[in-house]
Amino acid sequence: NVSGMLRNRRLARVVADAGFGEIRRQLAYKTRWNGGTLEVADRWFPSSKTCSGCQAVTPKLPLRIRR
């Protein structure tokens, strides 16, 4: 949520300078160049709640436990 991060006065300058669009463009370019595929996850994809082994999604997982 970039607009939300821009409202935070401590994060605003860093987020504005980050250039997320440029990072994504470079990732796509370098992935194609090396013959790979880039999968862009949906904004609400539960990546921190999904098991990397069995792909099971834990319905409730507190933020302090997520990695």
All heavy atoms as TSV, in Angstrom:
chain	resi	resn	atom	element	x	y	z
A	1	ASN	N	N	0.852	-1.177	0.000
A	1	ASN	CA	C	0.000	0.000	0.000
A	1	ASN	C	C	0.897	1.240	0.000
A	1	ASN	O	O	1.218	1.787	1.051
A	1	ASN	CB	C	-0.920	-0.033	1.209
A	1	ASN	CG	C	-1.891	1.108	1.223
A	1	ASN	OD1	O	-1.933	1.914	0.306
A	1	ASN	ND2	N	-2.675	1.187	2.272
A	2	VAL	N	N	1.311	1.635	-1.164
A	2	VAL	CA	C	2.263	2.740	-1.292
A	2	VAL	C	C	1.667	4.044	-0.792
A	2	VAL	O	O	2.324	4.815	-0.092
A	2	VAL	CB	C	2.745	2.885	-2.753
A	2	VAL	CG1	C	3.662	4.078	-2.901
A	2	VAL	CG2	C	3.454	1.623	-3.192
A	3	SER	N	N	0.405	4.308	-1.103
A	3	SER	CA	C	-0.201	5.573	-0.652
A	3	SER	C	C	-0.275	5.633	0.866
A	3	SER	O	O	-0.098	6.686	1.466
A	3	SER	CB	C	-1.588	5.757	-1.267
A	3	SER	OG	O	-2.461	4.725	-0.850
A	4	GLY	N	N	-0.506	4.502	1.504
A	4	GLY	CA	C	-0.517	4.456	2.963
A	4	GLY	C	C	0.869	4.701	3.543
A	4	GLY	O	O	1.026	5.375	4.559
A	5	MET	N	N	1.904	4.142	2.899
A	5	MET	CA	C	3.267	4.354	3.375
A	5	MET	C	C	3.703	5.801	3.166
A	5	MET	O	O	4.510	6.323	3.939
A	5	MET	CB	C	4.228	3.401	2.676
A	5	MET	CG	C	4.079	1.964	3.117
A	5	MET	SD	S	5.360	0.876	2.472
A	5	MET	CE	C	4.814	0.656	0.789
A	6	LEU	N	N	3.174	6.442	2.135
A	6	LEU	CA	C	3.547	7.839	1.889
A	6	LEU	C	C	2.956	8.773	2.944
A	6	LEU	O	O	3.470	9.865	3.161
A	6	LEU	CB	C	3.092	8.279	0.500
A	6	LEU	CG	C	3.908	7.713	-0.650
A	6	LEU	CD1	C	3.275	8.082	-1.986
A	6	LEU	CD2	C	5.345	8.190	-0.590
A	7	ARG	N	N	1.873	8.358	3.600
A	7	ARG	CA	C	1.274	9.173	4.661
A	7	ARG	C	C	2.082	9.127	5.949
A	7	ARG	O	O	1.957	10.011	6.786
A	7	ARG	CB	C	-0.161	8.715	4.935
A	7	ARG	CG	C	-1.118	9.226	3.904
A	7	ARG	CD	C	-2.550	8.935	4.321
A	7	ARG	NE	N	-3.206	8.323	3.175
A	7	ARG	CZ	C	-3.801	7.163	3.160
A	7	ARG	NH1	N	-3.908	6.450	4.258
A	7	ARG	NH2	N	-4.331	6.686	2.066
A	8	ASN	N	N	2.912	8.105	6.102
A	8	ASN	CA	C	3.753	7.976	7.279
A	8	ASN	C	C	4.965	8.883	7.091
A	8	ASN	O	O	5.767	8.688	6.181
A	8	ASN	CB	C	4.189	6.528	7.448
A	8	ASN	CG	C	5.027	6.300	8.678
A	8	ASN	OD1	O	5.756	7.176	9.121
A	8	ASN	ND2	N	4.945	5.104	9.219
A	9	ARG	N	N	5.133	9.853	7.956
A	9	ARG	CA	C	6.192	10.849	7.750
A	9	ARG	C	C	7.590	10.250	7.852
A	9	ARG	O	O	8.545	10.787	7.301
A	9	ARG	CB	C	6.039	12.009	8.708
A	9	ARG	CG	C	6.193	11.667	10.162
A	9	ARG	CD	C	5.884	12.870	11.051
A	9	ARG	NE	N	5.972	12.515	12.451
A	9	ARG	CZ	C	7.017	12.785	13.219
A	9	ARG	NH1	N	8.042	13.430	12.721
A	9	ARG	NH2	N	7.026	12.423	14.468
A	10	ARG	N	N	7.741	9.130	8.532
A	10	ARG	CA	C	9.060	8.508	8.630
A	10	ARG	C	C	9.406	7.693	7.394
A	10	ARG	O	O	10.569	7.503	7.072
A	10	ARG	CB	C	9.122	7.606	9.860
A	10	ARG	CG	C	9.051	8.405	11.136
A	10	ARG	CD	C	9.236	7.543	12.335
A	10	ARG	NE	N	9.172	8.346	13.548
A	10	ARG	CZ	C	8.707	7.928	14.689
A	10	ARG	NH1	N	8.258	6.701	14.796
A	10	ARG	NH2	N	8.685	8.717	15.736
A	11	LEU	N	N	8.396	7.171	6.711
A	11	LEU	CA	C	8.642	6.344	5.535
A	11	LEU	C	C	8.527	7.101	4.216
A	11	LEU	O	O	9.021	6.636	3.197
A	11	LEU	CB	C	7.629	5.188	5.491
A	11	LEU	CG	C	7.738	4.104	6.542
A	11	LEU	CD1	C	6.587	3.130	6.404
A	11	LEU	CD2	C	9.056	3.381	6.435
A	12	ALA	N	N	7.870	8.233	4.221
A	12	ALA	CA	C	7.488	8.915	2.984
A	12	ALA	C	C	8.665	9.169	2.043
A	12	ALA	O	O	8.593	8.845	0.857
A	12	ALA	CB	C	6.785	10.228	3.301
A	13	ARG	N	N	9.743	9.731	2.531
A	13	ARG	CA	C	10.868	10.071	1.655
A	13	ARG	C	C	11.511	8.811	1.076
A	13	ARG	O	O	11.820	8.742	-0.108
A	13	ARG	CB	C	11.916	10.884	2.409
A	13	ARG	CG	C	13.054	11.324	1.501
A	13	ARG	CD	C	14.124	12.131	2.203
A	13	ARG	NE	N	13.560	13.279	2.879
A	13	ARG	CZ	C	13.896	13.645	4.126
A	13	ARG	NH1	N	14.776	12.954	4.796
A	13	ARG	NH2	N	13.345	14.702	4.681
A	14	VAL	N	N	11.698	7.807	1.891
A	14	VAL	CA	C	12.338	6.576	1.440
A	14	VAL	C	C	11.474	5.859	0.409
A	14	VAL	O	O	11.966	5.379	-0.610
A	14	VAL	CB	C	12.631	5.654	2.642
A	14	VAL	CG1	C	13.220	4.345	2.190
A	14	VAL	CG2	C	13.553	6.345	3.618
A	15	VAL	N	N	10.164	5.802	0.668
A	15	VAL	CA	C	9.250	5.125	-0.252
A	15	VAL	C	C	9.163	5.890	-1.565
A	15	VAL	O	O	9.158	5.293	-2.640
A	15	VAL	CB	C	7.854	4.964	0.393
A	15	VAL	CG1	C	6.836	4.480	-0.611
A	15	VAL	CG2	C	7.941	4.000	1.559
A	16	ALA	N	N	9.111	7.205	-1.497
A	16	ALA	CA	C	9.028	8.015	-2.712
A	16	ALA	C	C	10.291	7.855	-3.563
A	16	ALA	O	O	10.222	7.859	-4.793
A	16	ALA	CB	C	8.812	9.482	-2.353
A	17	ASP	N	N	11.433	7.692	-2.920
A	17	ASP	CA	C	12.692	7.534	-3.645
A	17	ASP	C	C	12.920	6.114	-4.155
A	17	ASP	O	O	13.780	5.885	-5.011
A	17	ASP	CB	C	13.878	7.921	-2.751
A	17	ASP	CG	C	13.955	9.410	-2.499
A	17	ASP	OD1	O	13.302	10.169	-3.251
A	17	ASP	OD2	O	14.653	9.822	-1.557
A	18	ALA	N	N	12.175	5.163	-3.625
A	18	ALA	CA	C	12.431	3.755	-3.942
A	18	ALA	C	C	12.171	3.426	-5.408
A	18	ALA	O	O	12.901	2.654	-6.007
A	18	ALA	CB	C	11.583	2.851	-3.057
A	19	GLY	N	N	11.147	3.991	-6.003
A	19	GLY	CA	C	10.863	3.720	-7.403
A	19	GLY	C	C	10.467	2.276	-7.642
A	19	GLY	O	O	11.141	1.541	-8.356
A	20	PHE	N	N	9.361	1.846	-7.018
A	20	PHE	CA	C	8.925	0.458	-7.143
A	20	PHE	C	C	8.672	0.060	-8.593
A	20	PHE	O	O	8.922	-1.080	-8.974
A	20	PHE	CB	C	7.656	0.223	-6.314
A	20	PHE	CG	C	7.892	0.312	-4.830
A	20	PHE	CD1	C	7.294	1.294	-4.075
A	20	PHE	CD2	C	8.713	-0.597	-4.199
A	20	PHE	CE1	C	7.498	1.369	-2.712
A	20	PHE	CE2	C	8.927	-0.533	-2.843
A	20	PHE	CZ	C	8.324	0.462	-2.089
A	21	GLY	N	N	8.185	0.969	-9.395
A	21	GLY	CA	C	7.948	0.671	-10.802
A	21	GLY	C	C	9.234	0.342	-11.540
A	21	GLY	O	O	9.282	-0.563	-12.371
A	22	GLU	N	N	10.285	1.069	-11.232
A	22	GLU	CA	C	11.588	0.821	-11.861
A	22	GLU	C	C	12.156	-0.521	-11.425
A	22	GLU	O	O	12.719	-1.267	-12.230
A	22	GLU	CB	C	12.565	1.946	-11.511
A	22	GLU	CG	C	13.945	1.773	-12.087
A	22	GLU	CD	C	13.983	1.835	-13.602
A	22	GLU	OE1	O	13.014	2.303	-14.233
A	22	GLU	OE2	O	15.008	1.409	-14.181
A	23	ILE	N	N	11.987	-0.860	-10.157
A	23	ILE	CA	C	12.474	-2.154	-9.661
A	23	ILE	C	C	11.755	-3.287	-10.372
A	23	ILE	O	O	12.376	-4.254	-10.821
A	23	ILE	CB	C	12.284	-2.246	-8.131
A	23	ILE	CG1	C	13.201	-1.249	-7.437
A	23	ILE	CG2	C	12.568	-3.662	-7.633
A	23	ILE	CD1	C	12.932	-1.076	-5.962
A	24	ARG	N	N	10.438	-3.162	-10.509
A	24	ARG	CA	C	9.662	-4.213	-11.183
A	24	ARG	C	C	10.053	-4.310	-12.659
A	24	ARG	O	O	10.173	-5.399	-13.205
A	24	ARG	CB	C	8.178	-3.925	-11.040
A	24	ARG	CG	C	7.329	-4.988	-11.672
A	24	ARG	CD	C	5.886	-4.770	-11.395
A	24	ARG	NE	N	5.076	-5.687	-12.168
A	24	ARG	CZ	C	3.778	-5.686	-12.188
A	24	ARG	NH1	N	3.108	-4.845	-11.446
A	24	ARG	NH2	N	3.130	-6.536	-12.932
A	25	ARG	N	N	10.283	-3.166	-13.315
A	25	ARG	CA	C	10.676	-3.170	-14.716
A	25	ARG	C	C	12.016	-3.880	-14.900
A	25	ARG	O	O	12.186	-4.699	-15.803
A	25	ARG	CB	C	10.775	-1.737	-15.238
A	25	ARG	CG	C	11.056	-1.658	-16.747
A	25	ARG	CD	C	11.428	-0.256	-17.178
A	25	ARG	NE	N	12.710	0.184	-16.659
A	25	ARG	CZ	C	13.903	-0.184	-17.153
A	25	ARG	NH1	N	13.974	-1.009	-18.167
A	25	ARG	NH2	N	15.011	0.272	-16.626
A	26	GLN	N	N	12.964	-3.593	-14.024
A	26	GLN	CA	C	14.270	-4.226	-14.117
A	26	GLN	C	C	14.203	-5.722	-13.826
A	26	GLN	O	O	14.884	-6.516	-14.478
A	26	GLN	CB	C	15.260	-3.555	-13.171
A	26	GLN	CG	C	15.706	-2.203	-13.659
A	26	GLN	CD	C	16.779	-1.600	-12.784
A	26	GLN	OE1	O	17.293	-2.235	-11.877
A	26	GLN	NE2	N	17.125	-0.358	-13.057
A	27	LEU	N	N	13.378	-6.110	-12.847
A	27	LEU	CA	C	13.211	-7.537	-12.569
A	27	LEU	C	C	12.644	-8.266	-13.778
A	27	LEU	O	O	13.106	-9.354	-14.130
A	27	LEU	CB	C	12.285	-7.738	-11.367
A	27	LEU	CG	C	12.922	-7.627	-9.993
A	27	LEU	CD1	C	11.840	-7.699	-8.921
A	27	LEU	CD2	C	13.946	-8.702	-9.785
A	28	ALA	N	N	11.638	-7.665	-14.415
A	28	ALA	CA	C	11.029	-8.289	-15.596
A	28	ALA	C	C	12.050	-8.397	-16.730
A	28	ALA	O	O	12.164	-9.438	-17.383
A	28	ALA	CB	C	9.816	-7.479	-16.047
A	29	TYR	N	N	12.813	-7.336	-16.955
A	29	TYR	CA	C	13.817	-7.325	-18.012
A	29	TYR	C	C	14.884	-8.391	-17.784
A	29	TYR	O	O	15.200	-9.183	-18.664
A	29	TYR	CB	C	14.456	-5.933	-18.088
A	29	TYR	CG	C	15.747	-5.880	-18.861
A	29	TYR	CD1	C	15.756	-5.951	-20.250
A	29	TYR	CD2	C	16.961	-5.768	-18.204
A	29	TYR	CE1	C	16.941	-5.909	-20.962
A	29	TYR	CE2	C	18.153	-5.728	-18.898
A	29	TYR	CZ	C	18.142	-5.799	-20.277
A	29	TYR	OH	O	19.316	-5.766	-20.974
A	30	LYS	N	N	15.438	-8.437	-16.570
A	30	LYS	CA	C	16.518	-9.379	-16.285
A	30	LYS	C	C	16.027	-10.816	-16.246
A	30	LYS	O	O	16.759	-11.739	-16.595
A	30	LYS	CB	C	17.195	-8.998	-14.971
A	30	LYS	CG	C	17.968	-7.700	-15.101
A	30	LYS	CD	C	18.663	-7.304	-13.845
A	30	LYS	CE	C	19.391	-5.993	-14.081
A	30	LYS	NZ	N	20.487	-5.796	-13.165
A	31	THR	N	N	14.778	-11.008	-15.836
A	31	THR	CA	C	14.219	-12.359	-15.827
A	31	THR	C	C	14.056	-12.872	-17.256
A	31	THR	O	O	14.404	-14.013	-17.556
A	31	THR	CB	C	12.864	-12.374	-15.101
A	31	THR	OG1	O	13.035	-11.850	-13.786
A	31	THR	CG2	C	12.307	-13.764	-14.992
A	32	ARG	N	N	13.511	-12.031	-18.141
A	32	ARG	CA	C	13.376	-12.420	-19.548
A	32	ARG	C	C	14.745	-12.658	-20.176
A	32	ARG	O	O	14.940	-13.595	-20.945
A	32	ARG	CB	C	12.620	-11.349	-20.336
A	32	ARG	CG	C	11.131	-11.386	-20.158
A	32	ARG	CD	C	10.416	-10.525	-21.182
A	32	ARG	NE	N	10.942	-9.169	-21.291
A	32	ARG	CZ	C	10.520	-8.128	-20.577
A	32	ARG	NH1	N	9.560	-8.289	-19.704
A	32	ARG	NH2	N	11.047	-6.941	-20.751
A	33	TRP	N	N	15.710	-11.811	-19.869
A	33	TRP	CA	C	17.054	-11.909	-20.429
A	33	TRP	C	C	17.702	-13.251	-20.084
A	33	TRP	O	O	18.392	-13.853	-20.891
A	33	TRP	CB	C	17.903	-10.758	-19.880
A	33	TRP	CG	C	19.302	-10.726	-20.408
A	33	TRP	CD1	C	20.400	-11.290	-19.850
A	33	TRP	CD2	C	19.742	-10.094	-21.610
A	33	TRP	NE1	N	21.508	-11.042	-20.607
A	33	TRP	CE2	C	21.131	-10.305	-21.703
A	33	TRP	CE3	C	19.106	-9.366	-22.594
A	33	TRP	CZ2	C	21.876	-9.822	-22.753
A	33	TRP	CZ3	C	19.865	-8.883	-23.639
A	33	TRP	CH2	C	21.227	-9.109	-23.716
A	34	ASN	N	N	17.443	-13.735	-18.851
A	34	ASN	CA	C	18.036	-14.995	-18.396
A	34	ASN	C	C	17.136	-16.200	-18.633
A	34	ASN	O	O	17.466	-17.303	-18.196
A	34	ASN	CB	C	18.395	-14.901	-16.909
A	34	ASN	CG	C	19.530	-13.932	-16.676
A	34	ASN	OD1	O	20.526	-13.964	-17.374
A	34	ASN	ND2	N	19.367	-13.056	-15.703
A	35	GLY	N	N	16.000	-15.993	-19.308
A	35	GLY	CA	C	15.127	-17.102	-19.660
A	35	GLY	C	C	14.225	-17.603	-18.555
A	35	GLY	O	O	13.717	-18.711	-18.625
A	36	GLY	N	N	14.003	-16.805	-17.539
A	36	GLY	CA	C	13.148	-17.218	-16.428
A	36	GLY	C	C	11.746	-16.654	-16.555
A	36	GLY	O	O	11.379	-16.067	-17.572
A	37	THR	N	N	10.960	-16.867	-15.537
A	37	THR	CA	C	9.610	-16.308	-15.490
A	37	THR	C	C	9.448	-15.512	-14.207
A	37	THR	O	O	9.957	-15.898	-13.151
A	37	THR	CB	C	8.535	-17.413	-15.523
A	37	THR	OG1	O	8.745	-18.291	-14.421
A	37	THR	CG2	C	8.587	-18.190	-16.817
A	38	LEU	N	N	8.735	-14.421	-14.307
A	38	LEU	CA	C	8.465	-13.561	-13.157
A	38	LEU	C	C	6.994	-13.680	-12.817
A	38	LEU	O	O	6.134	-13.428	-13.659
A	38	LEU	CB	C	8.811	-12.104	-13.490
A	38	LEU	CG	C	8.535	-11.072	-12.398
A	38	LEU	CD1	C	9.458	-11.314	-11.207
A	38	LEU	CD2	C	8.731	-9.667	-12.932
A	39	GLU	N	N	6.697	-14.083	-11.602
A	39	GLU	CA	C	5.318	-14.189	-11.151
A	39	GLU	C	C	5.033	-13.035	-10.207
A	39	GLU	O	O	5.672	-12.917	-9.156
A	39	GLU	CB	C	5.075	-15.516	-10.441
A	39	GLU	CG	C	5.151	-16.699	-11.371
A	39	GLU	CD	C	4.733	-17.977	-10.702
A	39	GLU	OE1	O	3.821	-17.932	-9.844
A	39	GLU	OE2	O	5.314	-19.008	-11.033
A	40	VAL	N	N	4.089	-12.194	-10.570
A	40	VAL	CA	C	3.716	-11.058	-9.747
A	40	VAL	C	C	2.519	-11.469	-8.903
A	40	VAL	O	O	1.465	-11.821	-9.427
A	40	VAL	CB	C	3.373	-9.835	-10.624
A	40	VAL	CG1	C	2.981	-8.653	-9.759
A	40	VAL	CG2	C	4.565	-9.480	-11.499
A	41	ALA	N	N	2.685	-11.437	-7.597
A	41	ALA	CA	C	1.619	-11.849	-6.681
A	41	ALA	C	C	0.575	-10.757	-6.558
A	41	ALA	O	O	0.883	-9.564	-6.628
A	41	ALA	CB	C	2.200	-12.161	-5.311
A	42	ASP	N	N	-0.658	-11.181	-6.370
A	42	ASP	CA	C	-1.755	-10.256	-6.128
A	42	ASP	C	C	-1.489	-9.489	-4.829
A	42	ASP	O	O	-0.807	-9.987	-3.926
A	42	ASP	CB	C	-3.063	-11.052	-6.007
A	42	ASP	CG	C	-4.269	-10.183	-5.764
A	42	ASP	OD1	O	-4.389	-9.131	-6.427
A	42	ASP	OD2	O	-5.100	-10.557	-4.909
A	43	ARG	N	N	-2.014	-8.298	-4.730
A	43	ARG	CA	C	-1.790	-7.460	-3.559
A	43	ARG	C	C	-2.220	-8.163	-2.268
A	43	ARG	O	O	-1.606	-8.007	-1.220
A	43	ARG	CB	C	-2.569	-6.160	-3.728
A	43	ARG	CG	C	-2.455	-5.241	-2.551
A	43	ARG	CD	C	-3.222	-3.982	-2.821
A	43	ARG	NE	N	-3.210	-3.118	-1.649
A	43	ARG	CZ	C	-3.825	-1.967	-1.583
A	43	ARG	NH1	N	-4.503	-1.519	-2.613
A	43	ARG	NH2	N	-3.776	-1.246	-0.494
A	44	TRP	N	N	-3.291	-8.920	-2.314
A	44	TRP	CA	C	-3.831	-9.556	-1.112
A	44	TRP	C	C	-3.479	-11.040	-1.025
A	44	TRP	O	O	-4.069	-11.781	-0.245
A	44	TRP	CB	C	-5.340	-9.361	-1.053
A	44	TRP	CG	C	-5.705	-7.921	-1.057
A	44	TRP	CD1	C	-6.314	-7.231	-2.064
A	44	TRP	CD2	C	-5.446	-6.963	-0.025
A	44	TRP	NE1	N	-6.457	-5.913	-1.727
A	44	TRP	CE2	C	-5.927	-5.705	-0.478
A	44	TRP	CE3	C	-4.848	-7.017	1.217
A	44	TRP	CZ2	C	-5.854	-4.553	0.275
A	44	TRP	CZ3	C	-4.768	-5.854	1.969
A	44	TRP	CH2	C	-5.262	-4.657	1.496
A	45	PHE	N	N	-2.497	-11.519	-1.773
A	45	PHE	CA	C	-2.075	-12.917	-1.711
A	45	PHE	C	C	-1.469	-13.196	-0.335
A	45	PHE	O	O	-0.567	-12.481	0.106
A	45	PHE	CB	C	-1.048	-13.204	-2.805
A	45	PHE	CG	C	-0.565	-14.622	-2.815
A	45	PHE	CD1	C	-1.387	-15.632	-3.270
A	45	PHE	CD2	C	0.702	-14.943	-2.352
A	45	PHE	CE1	C	-0.953	-16.947	-3.278
A	45	PHE	CE2	C	1.150	-16.243	-2.362
A	45	PHE	CZ	C	0.316	-17.253	-2.823
A	46	PRO	N	N	-1.938	-14.233	0.372
A	46	PRO	CA	C	-1.466	-14.489	1.743
A	46	PRO	C	C	-0.111	-15.188	1.779
A	46	PRO	O	O	0.020	-16.303	2.265
A	46	PRO	CB	C	-2.576	-15.370	2.317
A	46	PRO	CG	C	-3.087	-16.121	1.146
A	46	PRO	CD	C	-2.997	-15.152	-0.012
A	47	SER	N	N	0.922	-14.554	1.287
A	47	SER	CA	C	2.225	-15.208	1.157
A	47	SER	C	C	2.845	-15.573	2.503
A	47	SER	O	O	3.487	-16.612	2.622
A	47	SER	CB	C	3.182	-14.321	0.375
A	47	SER	OG	O	3.350	-13.091	1.037
A	48	SER	N	N	2.667	-14.746	3.520
A	48	SER	CA	C	3.277	-15.060	4.807
A	48	SER	C	C	2.482	-16.103	5.577
A	48	SER	O	O	2.973	-16.652	6.559
A	48	SER	CB	C	3.429	-13.794	5.653
A	48	SER	OG	O	2.178	-13.196	5.856
A	49	LYS	N	N	1.269	-16.391	5.142
A	49	LYS	CA	C	0.445	-17.395	5.806
A	49	LYS	C	C	0.400	-18.708	5.022
A	49	LYS	O	O	-0.287	-19.629	5.405
A	49	LYS	CB	C	-0.988	-16.873	5.993
A	49	LYS	CG	C	-1.052	-15.642	6.868
A	49	LYS	CD	C	-2.430	-15.221	7.288
A	49	LYS	CE	C	-3.500	-15.273	6.295
A	49	LYS	NZ	N	-4.786	-14.788	6.764
A	50	THR	N	N	1.135	-18.798	3.913
A	50	THR	CA	C	1.121	-19.977	3.062
A	50	THR	C	C	2.367	-20.827	3.316
A	50	THR	O	O	3.485	-20.318	3.290
A	50	THR	CB	C	1.076	-19.577	1.578
A	50	THR	OG1	O	-0.047	-18.728	1.369
A	50	THR	CG2	C	0.963	-20.778	0.677
A	51	CYS	N	N	2.160	-22.117	3.525
A	51	CYS	CA	C	3.265	-23.054	3.744
A	51	CYS	C	C	4.009	-23.270	2.426
A	51	CYS	O	O	3.389	-23.563	1.400
A	51	CYS	CB	C	2.725	-24.377	4.275
A	51	CYS	SG	S	4.011	-25.626	4.482
A	52	SER	N	N	5.332	-23.148	2.441
A	52	SER	CA	C	6.107	-23.321	1.214
A	52	SER	C	C	6.186	-24.778	0.779
A	52	SER	O	O	6.447	-25.064	-0.379
A	52	SER	CB	C	7.514	-22.767	1.398
A	52	SER	OG	O	8.184	-23.484	2.416
A	53	GLY	N	N	5.944	-25.705	1.701
A	53	GLY	CA	C	6.012	-27.119	1.366
A	53	GLY	C	C	4.720	-27.667	0.796
A	53	GLY	O	O	4.690	-28.253	-0.271
A	54	CYS	N	N	3.606	-27.451	1.525
A	54	CYS	CA	C	2.339	-28.070	1.124
A	54	CYS	C	C	1.327	-27.070	0.576
A	54	CYS	O	O	0.232	-27.453	0.174
A	54	CYS	CB	C	1.728	-28.826	2.298
A	54	CYS	SG	S	1.237	-27.763	3.671
A	55	GLN	N	N	1.645	-25.777	0.579
A	55	GLN	CA	C	0.784	-24.701	0.067
A	55	GLN	C	C	-0.496	-24.521	0.874
A	55	GLN	O	O	-1.437	-23.897	0.405
A	55	GLN	CB	C	0.440	-24.927	-1.407
A	55	GLN	CG	C	1.648	-25.028	-2.323
A	55	GLN	CD	C	2.525	-23.796	-2.273
A	55	GLN	OE1	O	2.030	-22.682	-2.325
A	55	GLN	NE2	N	3.812	-23.989	-2.164
A	56	ALA	N	N	-0.546	-25.037	2.095
A	56	ALA	CA	C	-1.712	-24.847	2.961
A	56	ALA	C	C	-1.681	-23.429	3.523
A	56	ALA	O	O	-0.615	-22.904	3.869
A	56	ALA	CB	C	-1.703	-25.858	4.095
A	57	VAL	N	N	-2.853	-22.794	3.604
A	57	VAL	CA	C	-2.954	-21.427	4.109
A	57	VAL	C	C	-3.533	-21.469	5.519
A	57	VAL	O	O	-4.604	-22.015	5.748
A	57	VAL	CB	C	-3.837	-20.565	3.198
A	57	VAL	CG1	C	-3.984	-19.159	3.760
A	57	VAL	CG2	C	-3.254	-20.505	1.800
A	58	THR	N	N	-2.810	-20.887	6.478
A	58	THR	CA	C	-3.277	-20.794	7.847
A	58	THR	C	C	-4.243	-19.616	7.941
A	58	THR	O	O	-3.859	-18.488	7.619
A	58	THR	CB	C	-2.096	-20.572	8.804
A	58	THR	OG1	O	-1.137	-21.592	8.581
A	58	THR	CG2	C	-2.544	-20.586	10.244
A	59	PRO	N	N	-5.506	-19.833	8.365
A	59	PRO	CA	C	-6.487	-18.748	8.366
A	59	PRO	C	C	-6.156	-17.601	9.319
A	59	PRO	O	O	-6.303	-16.444	8.978
A	59	PRO	CB	C	-7.797	-19.414	8.746
A	59	PRO	CG	C	-7.449	-20.740	9.292
A	59	PRO	CD	C	-6.076	-21.090	8.813
A	60	LYS	N	N	-5.684	-17.917	10.525
A	60	LYS	CA	C	-5.348	-16.858	11.481
A	60	LYS	C	C	-3.896	-17.027	11.895
A	60	LYS	O	O	-3.506	-18.063	12.425
A	60	LYS	CB	C	-6.244	-16.929	12.704
A	60	LYS	CG	C	-7.642	-16.489	12.441
A	60	LYS	CD	C	-8.331	-16.166	13.738
A	60	LYS	CE	C	-9.657	-15.498	13.419
A	60	LYS	NZ	N	-10.031	-14.549	14.394
A	61	LEU	N	N	-3.112	-16.005	11.644
A	61	LEU	CA	C	-1.702	-16.032	11.995
A	61	LEU	C	C	-1.320	-14.623	12.439
A	61	LEU	O	O	-1.339	-13.696	11.634
A	61	LEU	CB	C	-0.866	-16.459	10.785
A	61	LEU	CG	C	0.596	-16.741	11.003
A	61	LEU	CD1	C	0.787	-17.918	11.955
A	61	LEU	CD2	C	1.269	-17.047	9.689
A	62	PRO	N	N	-0.986	-14.443	13.714
A	62	PRO	CA	C	-0.646	-13.101	14.203
A	62	PRO	C	C	0.587	-12.541	13.499
A	62	PRO	O	O	1.469	-13.294	13.066
A	62	PRO	CB	C	-0.363	-13.313	15.689
A	62	PRO	CG	C	-0.776	-14.693	16.023
A	62	PRO	CD	C	-0.932	-15.450	14.754
A	63	LEU	N	N	0.653	-11.233	13.392
A	63	LEU	CA	C	1.778	-10.588	12.715
A	63	LEU	C	C	3.117	-10.920	13.359
A	63	LEU	O	O	4.136	-11.011	12.680
A	63	LEU	CB	C	1.578	-9.068	12.697
A	63	LEU	CG	C	0.533	-8.544	11.739
A	63	LEU	CD1	C	0.352	-7.052	11.947
A	63	LEU	CD2	C	0.941	-8.819	10.313
A	64	ARG	N	N	3.139	-11.129	14.676
A	64	ARG	CA	C	4.406	-11.390	15.373
A	64	ARG	C	C	5.010	-12.732	14.982
A	64	ARG	O	O	6.206	-12.956	15.158
A	64	ARG	CB	C	4.228	-11.308	16.884
A	64	ARG	CG	C	3.240	-12.304	17.441
A	64	ARG	CD	C	2.996	-12.056	18.940
A	64	ARG	NE	N	1.863	-12.802	19.402
A	64	ARG	CZ	C	1.894	-14.098	19.750
A	64	ARG	NH1	N	3.028	-14.751	19.672
A	64	ARG	NH2	N	0.807	-14.707	20.153
A	65	ILE	N	N	4.217	-13.644	14.418
A	65	ILE	CA	C	4.696	-14.967	14.043
A	65	ILE	C	C	5.062	-15.039	12.555
A	65	ILE	O	O	5.908	-15.827	12.156
A	65	ILE	CB	C	3.622	-16.040	14.363
A	65	ILE	CG1	C	3.394	-16.062	15.866
A	65	ILE	CG2	C	4.032	-17.397	13.867
A	65	ILE	CD1	C	2.297	-16.999	16.295
A	66	ARG	N	N	4.511	-14.185	11.724
A	66	ARG	CA	C	4.735	-14.243	10.280
A	66	ARG	C	C	6.182	-13.926	9.918
A	66	ARG	O	O	6.814	-13.069	10.505
A	66	ARG	CB	C	3.824	-13.245	9.560
A	66	ARG	CG	C	2.373	-13.571	9.736
A	66	ARG	CD	C	1.544	-12.602	8.955
A	66	ARG	NE	N	0.156	-12.705	9.364
A	66	ARG	CZ	C	-0.827	-12.019	8.824
A	66	ARG	NH1	N	-0.580	-11.167	7.860
A	66	ARG	NH2	N	-2.054	-12.154	9.246
A	67	ARG	N	N	6.677	-14.633	8.903
A	67	ARG	CA	C	8.034	-14.408	8.395
A	67	ARG	C	C	8.021	-14.473	6.902
A	67	ARG	O	O	7.312	-15.181	6.304
A	67	ARG	CB	C	9.000	-15.453	8.913
A	67	ARG	CG	C	9.244	-15.297	10.377
A	67	ARG	CD	C	10.355	-16.168	10.809
A	67	ARG	NE	N	10.488	-15.998	12.248
A	67	ARG	CZ	C	11.285	-16.710	12.969
A	67	ARG	NH1	N	12.007	-17.643	12.419
A	67	ARG	NH2	N	11.379	-16.505	14.249
